[in-house]
Structure formats: C-alpha cells, structure tokens
C-alpha cells in the first residue's frame, strides 16, 4: 500500500495496482485480497490503493504508474448498497471501513475512481471488476436515480470489465499484457465485457469489413435491445433481462451485444467455474487474515468472516432478489475436504482463536458437494429452477460429503464448536434427516437463522422461494429433532417486506400469520432493487420477465414503510403507521383489545 513497502520487497515498480472502495484486509473474504494474492502467486508485483480520496487525482498517484494496468473495484458490495438504506437514507456506518466509518467511498465508485485514474494516467489501461462493475455491465435500472443508466463500460473510461468471479480472467489478461498484447486487442477472454466503436458495429450490420468481424460471427452473438429501447420501454427492458439471464451459462451462453449511443457493449460468455484444485489453490494462498497494519481501528467486516471458511461457490437456489446467479453462477464449485481442513488447522492454531469456527459454507451453508449431472456437459438449466417449486429429481442433493467434513472439523484439536448459524436452505435440509439431526446436535449455538422471506405463497412464488408449507415442515422437524435431543434451540426467521408481488393485503395477511404463530420478527429487510436481479427487473417494469405477465409492485415510500412496520406490529414505535395502514385498507377490525388485534385502540400517540 506504499512505495516504502514495495521497496522493502525489493520492487522498483508495480505491475498492477488494485484500487478498491474497501479498506484493505488480507483475508479471502475480501475480493481485493483474493485478486491481489492470485496475481502475486502468478509472479506479478501488486499494489493496493484502498478507499482513496476521489475528490482529486493525488490519492491515485501514491504508488506511481503500474507497468501493466490498474484494476478498479467498488469493494465487496455495490457502492450504492453500501452508502444508502432501502429508503435511500445515508447509512451511518460502513462495515468495510476502519472503525465502521461511513463516507469513505463515493457513490458509483467504479466510475469515480476510473475518472480520477484517467486524469492522473491518461494512457494506462484500466480494468474494472468486482460486484459493482460485474452487475452493471449492461444498461441497468439504478435505484438512486430511479432510471436506467448506461453500462459502466459506457459511463466510465474503463477498457475492460471482468464479470463474475475473476481469478482466471485477471490472470489471463495480465499474462497477455505482460507478453506485449494491447488491452484493446483482448476481446476473447470469457467472463469479460469489451466495447467497440459504433461505426464498426454499423459496418458489421451492413455486411462490410471490420477489424471486429472475427469476434462477432453471425451465429456467435445475440443483439439485445439497445440502450434507448431499454431506457424508454419497460417491456424491452424485461425482454433484454431474460436474454441476459438465460445466457449466464459458460457452456451454452452466447456473446451478447447491447448498442449504446456512443459505444457498443459486448459481453463474452461467462468464464468456466474453478476446478477443485484451482479452488484449493486460491483459498490456500498466504492470507494474513488481518487488516493492513496502517489502520489504527479494526474493520468490522473482518470480524464477521475472520474465523469462517469458504467451502464452495455458486448457488442453485436462484432467488429472485439475489444476484449470485449472475455473479457466481448456479453450478457449485467445491474445495477439497483436505484443503478446508488445512485452513481450519491454521485458524485453530492462531494466537487469538476462541475455539469457535463460526461458519463453513458459501452463498449457502448446505450445498457443499451437491451436483447435477447436466452441469458438466450442458451447464445449469436455463428453463427451470433447481429447488422451486420442488427439488429437481436430477439434483444430487446429498449432504453426505458435508456431514463427513463437519465431523472431521468438530473433532479437531483446539476446536470447541463449528457453528452453522445462518445460510441453511431449509428446503434441502428437510430432504435429509441425518443432516438436520447433526446440525441441531453439534452445529447450532442456540439459534439458527433461516430465510423464508415471506409467508404468502404468491409472494414466495415471485421470490422463487419455497412456499409456506415447506417452511412449516422444516420448522416442525427442527422442533422435533431438538426435543428428541433435549435441546432448547430456536429459529430466527428473516423476512423481506415490500417485494414485488406483495400487496397491502399480503402484508396484513403475513402480520396475522405472525400473530397466530407467535413469531417475533426482528430481522426484516425492506426490499432494495439491487443491480441485475429478477426482483429489480420486476420492480422497474412491473413485469415478470419470463412470462411478461404484470406483477404488483409497492413503489411509494409510504407503502414500503407500511409493509415493513406490519411485520413488526409488536413494536410500540410502529403503531401510528400501522393504524394508518389498517384504516386505509379497511381492516379496522385488527385495531382494539381483542386477541386477534394487531394494535390497541384509543392510544395517545
């Protein structure tokens, strides 16, 4: 992070400089650390500029000019998600900053950082990656501005976007540039997005010669509705989304072309998943598992993941509100048991280890080792969901490999507990009584957090989540197993309010369900339209992009607040808003002293 550090390593210049919106933490839970260590392992000299002051170019010049390129990332999360609440209030803290301090990253960080880099180093290539650039690679609805914005590649002076998990792409780009290739000629790397001049696209469309013709043969690409179409016509936006979603398959996906007013955006098919050996190599690089020593305060995000272990990537759940399908993919990439055990031994031998490994998993806690026979030859299915409405019979949903791993880990020296406190797909868990019994007996520390997200079946269908009946089966099994074990353990359920498909009638229905089942719903997330999710497409267009049927969308701030407070009707602070919601929807019967009432009447607010 400084020229002094580089000199101490015997480096007279840097090959690649990573610019990130996060504090620099050398842990595999942070994307910048992974990319930096991967490049270093490949023989490159890497520097990091973390959370630079974007108001001038000075902060971007501290490490000098890299020999090959800059790589820009907003950090572990989209900068707008980091900076704003679901109701677009400024957040008061940032878990990826020292001391949790807010305001250390700009809105639309990739654009802000790229602009300053281009000002400071006009001729140095810039590659963008990470979640923000990855999920804003096409024209995308932007919640803050409430309109459709251009691709980051059109809005920022960036030469190339790496989308998805970027280890293979960044290594290939670095190796090719190191061999003398210009970044403008690198157009064939899977998992990247590049651009070409409008005039060249017109030449190709007219059948004329173009230097780009070889990259866009007739049967190799699909032309999406252009920026003007998707920004002005919501139906066209939904159609474009469907095409993008159905081409996120490394085996069957085609190149996608989206014309913008001043440039043409071309997405190559996704990069393949890492092999097991490659996953092992990535996660066994020499991470220090610490914040950079220049920080005087800790980074809260490190404490969340410090003693947890990544076992796999990808998620075949396909939830509408989640972008993992678009970023990590639906096929599961696993680490070997041996590699995970070696990392656990390293954690257990650290001087400050408290005896608890607080998580083994990936996007989910219990998809490790699961696979489908179609993934290897065809990739994940594009026409159906693996789990909803039912678990696909083709899927090998056995927990056997995970159970064997957990048994080994919990019997290791210095390990008192291996927790699985969150991330369990309960629709998978009820398929395997052995897993649920082991989970309850050994890996739940009193509370298990699960995410039914909603209890109205029409809403869970829009979310692509299991229905109420499935959750209730899991809940009953969980209670029965704990009773048999003589344990007193509880479920903590996460809910999403204001999701597309949820009407005020649904919001009141779920409040009554919470009342009737004596639930406590502290964990409520107001739906936030984040880039490149099915739910965001629904929110913006009012359409299901796969059926083109209309779907109800709560869009006003007042209705979103009402839907949220109804889920937490026991909180006295919410009663005035709840009364207003019930009166406006003709449900005064739920106000009063009866056992069925949500709030009391005749209260002085």
C-alpha positions as MATLAB code, in Angstrom:
seq = 'XXXXXXXXXXXXXXXXXXXXXXXXXXXXXXXXXXXXXXXXXXXXXXXXXXXXXXXXXXXXXXXXXXXXXXXXXXXXXXXXXXXXXXXXXXXXXXXXXXXXXXXXXXXXXXXXXXXXXXXXXXXXXXXXXXXXXXXXXXXXXXXXXXXXXXXXXXXXXXXXXXXXXXXXXXXXXXXXXXXXXXXXXXXXXXXXXXXXXXXXXXXXXXXXXXXXXXXXXXXXXXXXXXXXXXXXXXXXXXXXXXXXXXXXXXXXXXXXXXXXXXXXXXXXXXXXXXXXXXXXXXXXXXXXXXXXXXXXXXXXXXXXXXXXXXXXXXXXXXXXXXXXXXXXXXXXXXXXXXXXXXXXXXXXXXXXXXXXXXXXXXXXXXXXXXXXXXXXXXXXXXXXXXXXXXXXXXXXXXXXXXXXXXXXXXXXXXXXXXXXXXXXXXXXXXXXXXXXXXXXXXXXXXXXXXXXXXXXXXXXXXXXXXXXXXXXXXXXXXXXXXXXXXXXXXXXXXXXXXXXXXXXXXXXXXXXXXXXXXXXXXXXXXXXXXXXXXXXXXXXXXXXXXXXXXXXXXXXXXXXXXXXXXXXXXXXXXXXXXXXXXXXXXXXXXXXXXXXXXXXXXXXX';
ca = [
       0.000    0.000    0.000;
       3.043    2.301   -0.075;
       6.204    2.717   -2.117;
       8.179    2.052    1.073;
       6.549   -1.365    1.385;
       7.330   -2.073   -2.260;
      10.964   -1.126   -1.758;
      11.165   -3.398    1.291;
      10.162   -6.268   -1.010;
      12.844   -5.269   -3.491;
      10.361   -3.931   -6.045;
      11.335   -0.857   -8.035;
       7.920   -0.634   -9.710;
       4.500   -2.277   -9.583;
       2.997   -4.330  -12.393;
      -0.650   -3.959  -11.371;
      -2.352   -1.624   -8.915;
      -5.720   -2.546   -7.412;
      -8.000    0.342   -6.430;
     -10.797   -0.613   -4.037;
     -13.633    1.029   -2.130;
     -12.989   -1.242    0.877;
     -10.295   -0.982    3.480;
      -7.504   -3.399    2.621;
      -7.974   -6.628    4.557;
      -5.781   -9.603    3.669;
      -8.450  -12.264    4.067;
     -10.133  -14.497    1.494;
     -13.491  -12.989    2.425;
     -12.395   -9.807    0.631;
     -12.247   -9.796   -3.170;
      -9.290   -7.438   -3.436;
      -7.206   -9.737   -1.238;
      -8.031  -12.746   -3.415;
      -7.205  -10.962   -6.676;
      -4.011   -9.489   -5.219;
      -2.783  -12.833   -3.890;
      -3.698  -14.646   -7.131;
      -1.711  -12.139   -9.194;
       1.204  -12.209   -6.767;
       1.235  -16.032   -6.937;
       1.362  -15.733  -10.738;
       4.551  -13.672  -10.428;
       3.241  -10.106  -10.619;
       4.118   -7.220   -8.319;
       0.854   -5.884   -6.914;
      -0.061   -2.711   -5.052;
      -3.326   -1.670   -3.413;
      -4.877    1.792   -3.130;
      -7.703    1.390   -0.625;
     -10.522    3.917   -0.216;
      -8.713    6.811   -1.938;
      -9.990   10.363   -1.683;
     -11.810   10.627   -5.000;
     -12.081   14.419   -4.960;
      -8.669   14.810   -6.590;
      -6.188   12.722   -8.536;
      -3.476   12.980   -5.870;
      -4.575    9.914   -3.916;
      -4.376    7.809   -7.086;
      -0.739    8.725   -7.709;
       0.702    7.429   -4.427;
       2.050    4.194   -5.931;
       3.082    5.680   -9.258;
       2.215    4.251  -12.660;
       1.807    0.467  -12.948;
       3.719   -1.298  -15.670;
       0.598   -3.128  -16.954;
      -2.731   -1.755  -15.714;
      -4.955   -0.506  -12.912;
      -7.814   -2.700  -11.668;
     -10.779   -0.877  -10.141;
     -13.430   -2.273   -7.785;
     -16.081   -0.676   -5.591;
     -15.333   -3.351   -2.972;
     -17.258   -6.297   -1.576;
     -20.609   -4.635   -2.240;
     -22.155   -2.221   -4.704;
     -21.301    1.298   -3.519;
     -24.925    2.464   -3.548;
     -25.958   -0.515   -1.402;
     -23.083    0.336    0.927;
     -23.964    4.014    1.118;
     -27.783    4.016    1.281;
     -30.581    2.296    3.188;
     -33.528    0.736    1.278;
     -35.397    4.038    1.698;
     -32.363    5.920    0.334;
     -31.219    7.492    3.574;
     -27.458    7.765    4.013;
     -26.088    4.871    6.071;
     -24.451    5.783    9.375;
     -21.748    3.111    9.184;
     -19.775    1.012    6.705;
     -18.653   -2.445    7.795;
     -15.842   -2.437    5.235;
     -14.180    0.726    6.554;
     -11.828    1.149    9.539;
     -13.895    1.641   12.665;
     -17.041    1.290   10.540;
     -16.675    4.910    9.433;
     -19.158    6.000    6.728;
     -18.447    8.201    3.735;
     -15.080    6.766    2.707;
     -16.262    5.602   -0.707;
     -18.093    7.566   -3.395;
     -21.417    6.731   -4.975;
     -20.835    4.714   -8.162;
     -17.278    4.149   -7.032;
     -16.088    2.420  -10.211;
     -16.934    5.481  -12.305;
     -15.471    7.938   -9.780;
     -12.213    6.012   -9.406;
     -11.801    5.406  -13.143;
     -12.281    9.097  -13.909;
      -9.529   10.117  -11.484;
      -7.182    7.418  -12.759;
      -7.675    8.544  -16.331;
      -6.969   12.113  -15.245;
      -3.763   11.060  -13.477;
      -2.574    8.468  -16.019;
      -4.177    9.158  -19.422;
      -2.530    6.248  -21.236;
      -2.628    3.486  -18.613;
      -5.207    0.698  -19.156;
      -7.992    0.331  -16.600;
      -9.783   -2.957  -15.902;
     -12.923   -2.891  -13.758;
     -14.111   -5.839  -11.690;
     -15.932   -6.774   -8.520;
     -19.632   -6.843   -7.767;
     -20.464   -3.275   -8.878;
     -18.853   -3.425  -12.311;
     -19.952   -7.026  -12.799;
     -23.642   -6.356  -12.170;
     -23.742   -3.026  -14.001;
     -22.165   -4.383  -17.172;
     -25.326   -3.756  -19.226;
     -27.826   -0.915  -19.172;
     -29.321   -1.335  -15.713;
     -32.042    0.201  -13.537;
     -30.473    2.467  -10.946;
     -32.456    2.795   -7.722;
     -30.843    6.057   -6.578;
     -31.599    7.978   -9.768;
     -34.777    5.962  -10.499;
     -33.901    5.473  -14.134;
     -31.936    3.199  -16.452;
     -28.249    4.021  -16.621;
     -25.755    3.004  -19.239;
     -23.306    0.159  -18.771;
     -20.366    1.097  -16.542;
     -18.214    0.449  -19.585;
     -20.033    3.248  -21.409;
     -20.110    5.622  -18.423;
     -16.520    5.252  -17.241;
     -13.126    5.455  -19.006;
     -12.620    1.721  -18.470;
     -11.065   -0.526  -21.115;
     -12.456   -3.873  -19.990;
     -14.851   -5.294  -17.388;
     -14.276   -8.610  -15.675;
     -17.605  -10.036  -14.567;
     -18.256  -12.912  -12.217;
     -15.523  -14.416  -10.079;
     -12.423  -13.023  -11.741;
      -9.325  -15.075  -10.908;
      -8.996  -16.814  -14.270;
      -9.774  -13.677  -16.255;
      -7.358  -11.382  -14.414;
      -4.503  -13.882  -14.714;
      -5.042  -14.289  -18.455;
      -5.286  -10.543  -19.059;
      -2.140   -9.902  -17.008;
      -0.207  -12.666  -18.768;
      -1.194  -11.466  -22.226;
      -0.387   -7.844  -21.494;
       2.901   -8.941  -19.936;
       3.661  -10.680  -23.240;
       3.153   -7.385  -25.087;
      -0.505   -7.602  -26.143;
      -2.508   -4.383  -26.094;
      -5.621   -4.346  -23.922;
      -7.669   -3.102  -26.879;
      -6.885   -6.370  -28.685;
      -8.028   -8.605  -25.807;
     -11.552   -9.434  -26.931;
     -11.869  -13.189  -26.467;
     -11.492  -13.839  -22.736;
     -14.619  -15.482  -21.278;
     -16.116  -13.576  -18.393;
     -15.172  -10.165  -19.777;
     -17.036   -7.270  -21.372;
     -15.429   -5.086  -24.013;
     -16.539   -2.309  -26.337;
     -16.162   -1.240  -29.940;
     -16.918    1.940  -31.899;
     -20.436    2.499  -33.209;
     -19.167    2.821  -36.791;
     -17.636   -0.679  -36.644;
     -20.941   -2.129  -35.418;
     -22.735   -0.455  -38.309;
     -20.200   -1.959  -40.719;
     -20.834   -5.430  -39.318;
     -24.596   -4.921  -39.516;
     -24.240   -3.873  -43.139;
     -22.014   -6.827  -44.016;
     -18.945   -4.652  -44.534;
     -15.410   -5.448  -43.489;
     -14.433   -4.593  -39.930;
     -11.493   -5.489  -37.713;
     -14.096   -6.753  -35.235;
     -15.850   -9.104  -37.675;
     -13.925  -12.155  -36.472;
     -15.116  -11.580  -32.916;
     -18.776  -11.337  -33.944;
     -19.617  -14.005  -36.481;
     -23.279  -14.397  -37.424;
     -24.110  -17.290  -35.105;
     -21.906  -16.304  -32.175;
     -23.919  -13.490  -30.624;
     -27.361  -12.176  -29.743;
     -28.145   -8.487  -30.171;
     -30.028   -7.122  -27.167;
     -32.469   -4.223  -27.334;
     -30.290   -1.135  -27.356;
     -29.895    1.429  -24.600;
     -32.547    3.768  -25.978;
     -35.058    0.918  -26.174;
     -34.485   -0.443  -22.667;
     -34.362    3.013  -21.083;
     -37.645    4.132  -22.672;
     -39.653    0.897  -22.964;
     -40.109   -1.293  -19.885;
     -41.223   -4.258  -21.939;
     -37.973   -4.095  -23.903;
     -36.036   -3.860  -20.640;
     -37.711   -7.063  -19.408;
     -37.012   -8.856  -22.697;
     -33.353   -7.844  -22.541;
     -33.122   -9.069  -18.953;
     -34.487  -12.503  -19.891;
     -31.897  -12.910  -22.662;
     -29.073  -11.870  -20.330;
     -30.269  -14.222  -17.583;
     -30.541  -17.191  -19.918;
     -27.026  -16.711  -21.267;
     -25.163  -16.854  -17.951;
     -24.028  -20.384  -18.710;
     -20.349  -20.999  -19.552;
     -21.242  -23.862  -21.886;
     -24.333  -22.687  -23.763;
     -24.174  -18.912  -23.311;
     -23.633  -16.716  -26.353;
     -21.981  -13.335  -26.735;
     -24.410  -10.520  -26.035;
     -24.256   -7.154  -27.785;
     -26.005   -4.047  -26.486;
     -25.618   -0.853  -28.542;
     -25.281    2.387  -26.577;
     -25.399    5.891  -28.087;
     -21.611    6.349  -28.209;
     -20.248    2.808  -27.948;
     -21.198   -0.840  -28.365;
     -21.048   -3.143  -25.325;
     -20.128   -6.802  -25.953;
     -20.270   -9.451  -23.248;
     -18.353  -12.656  -23.872;
     -19.883  -15.861  -22.462;
     -19.161  -16.471  -18.770;
     -15.863  -17.892  -17.583;
     -15.951  -21.541  -16.528;
     -16.080  -22.406  -12.842;
     -12.845  -23.118  -10.999;
     -11.865  -26.767  -10.661;
     -11.478  -28.240   -7.191;
      -7.682  -27.942   -7.432;
      -7.973  -24.304   -8.529;
     -10.351  -23.536   -5.644;
      -7.887  -25.111   -3.219;
      -5.051  -23.029   -4.641;
      -6.985  -19.763   -4.392;
      -8.059  -20.254   -0.785;
      -4.703  -21.575    0.431;
      -2.693  -18.567   -0.683;
      -0.802  -16.941    2.229;
      -3.513  -14.595    3.508;
      -2.564  -12.960    6.821;
      -6.251  -12.791    7.854;
      -5.661   -9.258    9.197;
      -6.331   -5.624    8.344;
      -3.411   -3.731    6.862;
      -1.162   -2.549    9.737;
      -1.554    1.088    8.708;
      -5.074    1.113   10.199;
      -5.495    2.251   13.791;
      -9.022    0.810   14.029;
     -10.377   -2.602   13.095;
     -12.570   -3.273   10.078;
     -15.931   -4.678   11.287;
     -16.384   -6.814    8.180;
     -13.312   -8.836    9.105;
     -14.787   -9.911   12.427;
     -17.778  -11.398   10.611;
     -15.636  -13.713    8.456;
     -12.307  -13.997   10.281;
     -12.915  -17.494   11.661;
     -15.183  -18.737    8.892;
     -14.199  -20.908    5.935;
     -15.373  -20.834    2.327;
     -16.152  -24.396    1.222;
     -17.825  -23.711   -2.116;
     -19.043  -21.123   -4.586;
     -22.231  -20.804   -6.573;
     -25.873  -21.276   -5.622;
     -28.603  -23.153   -7.474;
     -31.346  -21.562   -5.352;
     -31.998  -18.858   -7.938;
     -33.821  -16.469   -5.568;
     -35.285  -13.539   -7.483;
     -33.802  -10.867   -5.226;
     -30.269  -12.291   -5.270;
     -27.572  -11.624   -7.882;
     -25.425  -14.664   -7.077;
     -26.781  -16.464  -10.145;
     -25.470  -13.614  -12.283;
     -22.138  -13.358  -10.454;
     -21.048  -16.744   -9.117;
     -23.321  -18.927  -11.232;
     -25.687  -21.760  -10.339;
     -23.259  -24.682  -10.552;
     -21.407  -25.481   -7.332;
     -17.600  -25.267   -7.270;
     -16.140  -27.119   -4.289;
     -12.899  -27.110   -2.382;
     -11.478  -30.440   -1.326;
     -12.007  -31.645    2.226;
      -8.241  -31.702    2.711;
      -7.886  -28.043    1.755;
     -10.681  -26.970    4.105;
      -9.157  -28.969    6.943;
      -5.764  -27.317    6.385;
      -7.389  -23.889    6.634;
      -9.239  -24.934    9.789;
      -5.931  -26.085   11.312;
      -4.412  -22.703   10.504;
      -7.318  -20.903   12.176;
      -7.218  -23.200   15.208;
      -3.503  -22.571   15.723;
      -3.755  -18.774   15.640;
      -2.949  -16.963   18.899;
      -6.365  -15.279   19.206;
      -8.587  -18.239   18.237;
     -11.521  -18.586   20.642;
     -12.275  -22.213   19.801;
     -15.225  -21.456   17.513;
     -15.241  -21.751   13.730;
     -18.275  -19.615   13.009;
     -19.195  -20.796    9.547;
     -18.427  -23.322    6.835;
     -20.101  -22.658    3.516;
     -20.562  -20.306    0.612;
     -23.642  -18.421   -0.550;
     -25.493  -21.228    1.250;
     -24.433  -23.315    4.240;
     -25.510  -26.684    2.873;
     -24.816  -27.009   -0.858;
     -21.258  -28.270   -0.445;
     -20.639  -31.359   -2.556;
     -24.010  -31.219   -4.308;
     -24.132  -31.510   -8.072;
     -26.291  -32.165  -11.100;
     -25.228  -34.469  -13.966;
     -26.134  -31.780  -16.525;
     -23.630  -29.217  -15.212;
     -20.552  -30.792  -16.724;
     -21.923  -31.172  -20.255;
     -24.644  -28.529  -20.540;
     -24.220  -26.225  -17.581;
     -27.095  -25.302  -15.264;
     -30.585  -25.389  -16.773;
     -31.862  -22.051  -18.041;
     -35.531  -23.028  -18.288;
     -36.260  -24.205  -14.726;
     -35.324  -23.698  -11.097;
     -33.436  -26.431   -9.235;
     -35.416  -26.092   -5.978;
     -38.706  -24.298   -6.617;
     -41.489  -25.360   -6.629;
     -39.839  -28.693   -5.781;
     -36.319  -30.074   -5.541;
     -35.374  -31.326   -9.009;
     -35.049  -35.146   -9.059;
     -31.909  -34.860  -11.222;
     -30.075  -32.971   -8.498;
     -27.802  -34.956   -6.205;
     -28.838  -33.190   -3.014;
     -26.992  -35.475   -0.606;
     -25.391  -33.898    2.460;
     -23.031  -36.863    2.912;
     -19.870  -35.037    1.872;
     -20.704  -32.070    4.088;
     -21.537  -34.303    7.069;
     -18.201  -36.096    6.786;
     -16.378  -32.750    6.642;
     -18.242  -31.347    9.655;
     -17.457  -34.442   11.712;
     -13.740  -34.066   10.997;
     -13.720  -30.355   11.808;
     -15.581  -30.583   15.091;
     -13.167  -33.259   16.341;
     -10.043  -31.220   15.602;
      -7.725  -30.140   18.426;
      -8.479  -26.650   19.825;
     -11.920  -26.564   18.158;
     -14.787  -26.355   20.652;
     -17.568  -25.669   18.173;
     -18.196  -25.446   14.448;
     -21.250  -23.246   14.036;
     -23.764  -23.132   11.227;
     -25.810  -20.211   12.385;
     -27.081  -18.944    9.033;
     -27.414  -19.748    5.338;
     -29.177  -23.123    5.595;
     -31.505  -23.879    2.677;
     -34.331  -25.442    4.632;
     -35.928  -26.971    1.529;
     -32.741  -29.016    1.126;
     -32.409  -29.720    4.847;
     -35.807  -31.429    5.084;
     -34.683  -33.893    2.423;
     -32.090  -35.335    4.812;
     -32.999  -36.166    8.426;
     -29.384  -37.099    9.146;
     -28.197  -33.617    8.241;
     -30.857  -31.915   10.349;
     -30.075  -34.116   13.360;
     -26.334  -33.466   13.063;
     -26.955  -29.745   12.571;
     -29.073  -29.471   15.712;
     -26.855  -31.686   17.875;
     -23.490  -30.193   17.010;
     -23.640  -27.024   14.909;
     -26.379  -24.705   16.199;
     -25.456  -22.425   19.066;
     -28.975  -21.903   20.389;
     -30.300  -20.043   17.348;
     -30.484  -20.973   13.690;
     -31.143  -18.159   11.244;
     -33.198  -19.152    8.220;
     -34.764  -17.083    5.479;
     -38.313  -17.989    4.453;
     -38.505  -14.286    3.405;
     -42.328  -14.357    3.315;
     -45.317  -16.468    4.287;
     -47.724  -15.651    1.441;
     -47.399  -18.199   -1.354;
     -47.979  -15.732   -4.180;
     -45.076  -13.625   -2.859;
     -42.706  -16.550   -2.297;
     -43.503  -17.663   -5.854;
     -42.397  -14.238   -7.119;
     -39.300  -14.540   -4.945;
     -38.587  -18.069   -6.211;
     -38.516  -19.229   -2.612;
     -40.104  -22.307   -1.003;
     -43.735  -21.887   -0.010;
     -45.167  -21.641    3.481;
     -45.914  -25.366    3.724;
     -42.258  -26.236    3.060;
     -41.091  -23.877    5.779;
     -43.620  -25.248    8.253;
     -42.421  -28.800    7.564;
     -38.871  -27.703    8.294;
     -39.910  -25.825   11.420;
     -41.748  -28.860   12.794;
     -38.816  -31.156   12.038;
     -36.451  -28.700   13.716;
     -38.625  -28.667   16.846;
     -38.983  -32.451   16.904;
     -35.249  -33.084   16.497;
     -34.349  -30.642   19.262;
     -36.964  -32.166   21.549;
     -35.508  -35.641   20.953;
     -32.034  -34.299   21.689;
     -33.199  -32.500   24.825;
     -32.067  -29.154   23.451;
     -33.746  -25.763   23.629;
     -32.918  -24.065   20.333;
     -34.798  -21.549   18.272;
     -35.320  -20.429   14.706;
     -34.726  -16.798   13.807;
     -36.535  -16.020   10.568;
     -35.576  -13.345    8.075;
     -38.333  -11.548    6.182;
     -38.369   -9.211    3.182;
     -41.015   -6.509    3.089;
     -42.179   -4.598    0.051;
     -41.082   -7.197   -2.506;
     -42.681   -7.164   -5.985;
     -45.871   -9.215   -5.850;
     -46.645   -8.210   -2.253;
     -49.839   -6.168   -1.901;
     -51.033   -4.432    1.244;
     -53.481   -7.324    1.664;
     -50.478   -9.692    1.650;
     -48.665   -7.509    4.170;
     -51.651   -7.651    6.530;
     -52.004  -11.404    5.933;
     -48.393  -12.033    6.940;
     -48.858   -9.879   10.062;
     -51.832  -12.049   11.040;
     -49.757  -15.181   10.390;
     -47.023  -13.837   12.659;
     -49.675  -13.119   15.310;
     -51.307  -16.541   15.049;
     -47.982  -18.388   15.205;
     -46.493  -16.228   17.953;
     -43.473  -15.261   15.909;
     -41.034  -12.489   16.631;
     -39.706  -10.823   13.506;
     -36.801   -8.604   14.414;
     -34.952   -9.437   11.193;
     -36.844   -7.571    8.463;
     -35.210   -6.257    5.305;
     -37.073   -3.745    3.185;
     -36.663   -4.839   -0.427;
     -33.886   -2.932   -2.184;
     -33.648   -3.006   -6.000;
     -30.024   -4.068   -6.468;
     -28.474   -4.430   -9.932;
     -29.194   -7.390  -12.212;
     -31.720   -9.310  -10.131;
     -35.072  -10.673  -11.290;
     -36.756   -8.709   -8.497;
     -35.205   -5.430   -9.644;
     -36.436   -6.094  -13.161;
     -39.936   -6.672  -11.726;
     -39.685   -3.540   -9.583;
     -38.739   -1.355  -12.535;
     -41.006   -2.827  -15.189;
     -43.972   -4.240  -13.267;
     -43.492   -7.400  -15.361;
     -42.285  -10.924  -14.736;
     -39.517  -11.059  -17.371;
     -40.018  -14.773  -18.015;
     -43.802  -14.703  -18.574;
     -44.254  -10.984  -19.376;
     -47.258  -11.000  -17.045;
     -47.933   -7.920  -14.932;
     -46.956   -8.053  -11.268;
     -47.922   -5.704   -8.455;
     -45.080   -3.507   -7.183;
     -45.144   -1.405   -3.988;
     -43.156    1.657   -5.027;
     -44.091    4.593   -2.787;
     -42.026    5.243    0.307;
     -45.214    5.329    2.415;
     -46.430    1.921    1.281;
     -42.975    0.403    1.704;
     -42.865    1.737    5.287;
     -46.359    0.374    5.945;
     -45.459   -3.077    4.686;
     -42.350   -3.116    6.847;
     -43.967   -1.990   10.109;
     -46.790   -4.514    9.723;
     -44.179   -7.263   10.047;
     -43.111   -5.685   13.347;
     -46.501   -4.770   14.755;
     -45.416   -5.587   18.321;
     -43.041   -2.621   18.344;
     -44.892    0.310   20.007;
     -42.933    2.777   17.873;
     -44.704    1.417   14.782;
     -48.300    1.710   15.985;
     -49.210    5.055   14.445;
     -48.092    3.915   10.980;
     -49.798    0.523   11.451;
     -53.077    2.183   12.405;
     -52.903    4.297    9.277;
     -52.188    1.208    7.145;
     -55.076   -0.766    8.645;
     -57.553    2.114    8.349;
     -56.618    2.849    4.740;
     -57.119   -0.817    3.853;
     -60.421   -1.312    5.629;
     -59.031   -3.505    8.409;
     -60.087   -1.568   11.494;
     -61.129   -4.964   12.904;
     -57.455   -5.505   13.714;
     -57.360   -2.424   15.969;
     -58.603   -2.913   19.513;
     -58.351   -5.095   22.592;
     -59.310   -8.461   21.128;
     -56.769  -11.287   20.974;
     -56.924  -11.120   17.188;
     -55.991   -7.419   17.085;
     -52.562   -6.278   15.979;
     -52.546   -2.990   17.914;
     -54.682   -1.498   20.708;
     -57.149    1.320   20.101;
     -57.587    4.668   21.866;
     -53.864    5.062   22.361;
     -52.345    8.520   22.608;
     -49.531    8.548   20.129;
];
